[in-house]
Amino acid sequence: MSSVIVVGAGLAGLSAACHLVGRGHDVTVLEREAVPGGRAGRIERDGYAFDTGPTVLTMPELLAQAFAAAGADMDSLLTLRRLDPAYRAVFADGSVINVRAGRDAMAAEIRATSGPKDAAAFERFATWLARLYAVEMPSFIDRNFDSLTDLARPPGPGLTLLRMGAFGRLGNVVARTFDDERLHRLFTFQAMYAGLAPAQALAVYAVITYMDSIEGVWYPVGGIHAVPTALATAADKAGAQLRYGVDVNRILLASGSTGPVRGVRLRGGEVVAADAVVCTLDLPVAYDRLLPGLTPPRAARRGRFSPSAVVWHVGMRGQQSPDDVGHHNIHFGTEWDQAFRALMRSGTLMPDPSLLVSVPTVTEPSLAPPDGSVLYVLEPVPNLDGQIDWTAERPRMRERLHAHITRLGYGGDVVVEEMVDPLDWERQGMARGTPFALAHTFGQTGPFRPANTDRRAPGLVFAGSGTVPGVGVPMVLISGRLAADRVDEAAR
Ligand SMILES: Cc1cc2nc3c(=O)[nH]c(=O)nc-3n(C[C@H](O)[C@H](O)[C@H](O)COP(=O)(O)OP(=O)(O)OC[C@H]3O[C@@H](n4cnc5c(N)ncnc54)[C@H](O)[C@@H]3O)c2cc1C
């Protein structure tokens, strides 16, 4: 048993804490905010409650593993409902395809909207995706890498992926599979979650499509913020100490700027000693602020970061018609490849952007006062490496989003609102103003991504979206477990 400090009570830190405390370590979680959650935060105003970050929850079994690691039963702390449809996709011509829960229901939806040939193709595609996931998860996602050669150890999984065409372009694989172009968008837009344009992403990233379109999308009663709240309860009950409102301003190393970890220093001067520190700040920011003597890995300094997002939280008077609005609505613009070129190459706004509009009050009306609704409007935008002056753009963006959702049919008076732009993400401690970290280009994935250890500082371990395996709720939950494995290795 060793004493371990976890810096940050976001989902990565809480997952790490649950795994570490379950293995008998003496765990202290230090969080600067007053509540757990980090990016999975919550705003409450005038009777409206908003989730601030993730809205699409996938792979609940990974979450259950974190609870189980702390000896807790997820179902006793959290109620999850599977959403059906997972998404309602609305295309520029006004047509709608629902991403239904379950393969049979989805095949029936495709038969009705795109015809029997594409429905049969979906059956084959879903089987291919499931196999892709089964090969990738244990060999390339849910494991620590010590060197590049680990990629080929054992060689079987890599060869299987090669044979499956997983190193081709995702856009090409999907275009060859389906005739209906709407399905090309529906089954490739998830590349965006990894910071990639669908046409450029390798087909290996179709595992994200598998996670939401095949395994399904879930809603935790109370909103996504209920997830970190429940994880924090589990960690606390298992014996972890959680301290809120404490800002860590240095990770202490034996010889000043290098050497074994000794603990952390808080703003105000208090020193908390530990044998190991799991740091979950956005990795480039962690090096910059907490480890000023250590040069960050190359990707953290010069890598390609994912696009960012503007999120407009709106509390409306008036309900949205459940016949016309789903819990998650994706509104595809007419532009596609050109929109991604603007976003990722030119660093400009998408012409005719696609929007995610989540309306959690469709599932849980009590998130708003009676006769009210909560809208979460997300537009992908360039990160701060792009060309936008956000101080000037912000008010224009708000007006455009308002006009856009009104055109799309969302009605009601805006009662409360809050907009978050890339400058806000940067202020919250996210490098380049993106909450989606380093993009998952092949050269920034797996053993090429900044590692979760730094051999100059034994006992220092990273977790969260800037390290392995990467971005998104399922990945950062895994990163917490991988971090716990690293702590165990260091303690041996
Ligand atoms: C708008 C948005 C939409 C998203 N949508 C989805 C989605 O639909 N599905 C999905 O799977 N993922 C989504 N994500 C991504 C997902 O939310 C993140 O990958 C994940 O929540 C990151 O968790 P984390 O623990 O790594 O980081 P964080 O949540 O950022 O946790 C880091 C914690 O460290 C704390 N901290 C920072 N500095 C200090 C310090 N000096 N001292 C002490 N504590 C400190 C912070 O307060 C924070 O609590 C979305 C994210 C955003 C922002």
PDBQT file of the ligand as one rigid body, heavy atoms in Angstrom, charges set to zero:
ROOT
HETATM    1  C1  LIG A 501     -18.584  20.509 -24.391  1.00  0.00    +0.000 C 
HETATM    2  C2  LIG A 501     -18.100  19.100 -24.206  1.00  0.00    +0.000 A 
HETATM    3  C3  LIG A 501     -18.818  18.060 -24.776  1.00  0.00    +0.000 A 
HETATM    4  C4  LIG A 501     -18.385  16.749 -24.617  1.00  0.00    +0.000 A 
HETATM    5  N1  LIG A 501     -19.165  15.736 -25.099  1.00  0.00    +0.000 NA
HETATM    6  C5  LIG A 501     -18.836  14.462 -24.809  1.00  0.00    +0.000 A 
HETATM    7  C6  LIG A 501     -19.770  13.421 -25.044  1.00  0.00    +0.000 A 
HETATM    8  O1  LIG A 501     -20.902  13.679 -25.457  1.00  0.00    +0.000 OA
HETATM    9  N2  LIG A 501     -19.396  12.139 -24.765  1.00  0.00    +0.000 N 
HETATM   10  C7  LIG A 501     -18.165  11.852 -24.242  1.00  0.00    +0.000 A 
HETATM   11  O2  LIG A 501     -17.865  10.670 -24.001  1.00  0.00    +0.000 OA
HETATM   12  N3  LIG A 501     -17.273  12.838 -23.950  1.00  0.00    +0.000 NA
HETATM   13  C8  LIG A 501     -17.591  14.127 -24.201  1.00  0.00    +0.000 A 
HETATM   14  N4  LIG A 501     -16.753  15.142 -23.845  1.00  0.00    +0.000 N 
HETATM   15  C9  LIG A 501     -15.391  14.813 -23.358  1.00  0.00    +0.000 C 
HETATM   16  C10 LIG A 501     -15.374  14.421 -21.891  1.00  0.00    +0.000 C 
HETATM   17  O3  LIG A 501     -16.196  15.279 -21.173  1.00  0.00    +0.000 OA
HETATM   18  C11 LIG A 501     -13.948  14.543 -21.367  1.00  0.00    +0.000 C 
HETATM   19  O4  LIG A 501     -13.068  13.756 -22.161  1.00  0.00    +0.000 OA
HETATM   20  C12 LIG A 501     -13.829  14.096 -19.909  1.00  0.00    +0.000 C 
HETATM   21  O5  LIG A 501     -14.909  14.544 -19.123  1.00  0.00    +0.000 OA
HETATM   22  C13 LIG A 501     -12.522  14.627 -19.347  1.00  0.00    +0.000 C 
HETATM   23  O6  LIG A 501     -12.379  14.182 -18.020  1.00  0.00    +0.000 OA
HETATM   24  P1  LIG A 501     -11.007  14.412 -17.225  1.00  0.00    +0.000 P 
HETATM   25  O7  LIG A 501     -11.196  13.870 -15.874  1.00  0.00    +0.000 OA
HETATM   26  O8  LIG A 501      -9.890  13.890 -18.039  1.00  0.00    +0.000 OA
HETATM   27  O9  LIG A 501     -10.799  15.989 -17.222  1.00  0.00    +0.000 OA
HETATM   28  P2  LIG A 501     -11.567  17.105 -16.379  1.00  0.00    +0.000 P 
HETATM   29  O10 LIG A 501     -13.001  16.797 -16.337  1.00  0.00    +0.000 OA
HETATM   30  O11 LIG A 501     -11.157  18.403 -16.968  1.00  0.00    +0.000 OA
HETATM   31  O12 LIG A 501     -10.971  16.933 -14.913  1.00  0.00    +0.000 OA
HETATM   32  C14 LIG A 501      -9.825  17.615 -14.460  1.00  0.00    +0.000 C 
HETATM   33  C15 LIG A 501     -10.129  18.115 -13.060  1.00  0.00    +0.000 C 
HETATM   34  O13 LIG A 501      -8.964  18.712 -12.517  1.00  0.00    +0.000 OA
HETATM   35  C16 LIG A 501      -9.348  19.867 -11.784  1.00  0.00    +0.000 C 
HETATM   36  N5  LIG A 501      -8.185  20.740 -11.688  1.00  0.00    +0.000 N 
HETATM   37  C17 LIG A 501      -7.610  21.458 -12.688  1.00  0.00    +0.000 A 
HETATM   38  N6  LIG A 501      -6.545  22.120 -12.221  1.00  0.00    +0.000 NA
HETATM   39  C18 LIG A 501      -6.425  21.810 -10.914  1.00  0.00    +0.000 A 
HETATM   40  C19 LIG A 501      -5.498  22.170  -9.903  1.00  0.00    +0.000 A 
HETATM   41  N7  LIG A 501      -4.463  22.964 -10.156  1.00  0.00    +0.000 N 
HETATM   42  N8  LIG A 501      -5.680  21.686  -8.653  1.00  0.00    +0.000 NA
HETATM   43  C20 LIG A 501      -6.719  20.850  -8.375  1.00  0.00    +0.000 A 
HETATM   44  N9  LIG A 501      -7.630  20.463  -9.314  1.00  0.00    +0.000 NA
HETATM   45  C21 LIG A 501      -7.468  20.936 -10.556  1.00  0.00    +0.000 A 
HETATM   46  C22 LIG A 501     -10.478  20.455 -12.616  1.00  0.00    +0.000 C 
HETATM   47  O14 LIG A 501     -11.272  21.336 -11.865  1.00  0.00    +0.000 OA
HETATM   48  C23 LIG A 501     -11.217  19.186 -13.029  1.00  0.00    +0.000 C 
HETATM   49  O15 LIG A 501     -12.206  18.825 -12.105  1.00  0.00    +0.000 OA
HETATM   50  C24 LIG A 501     -17.184  16.471 -23.920  1.00  0.00    +0.000 A 
HETATM   51  C25 LIG A 501     -16.475  17.519 -23.331  1.00  0.00    +0.000 A 
HETATM   52  C26 LIG A 501     -16.952  18.807 -23.434  1.00  0.00    +0.000 A 
HETATM   53  C27 LIG A 501     -16.244  19.896 -22.690  1.00  0.00    +0.000 C 
ENDROOT
TORSDOF 0
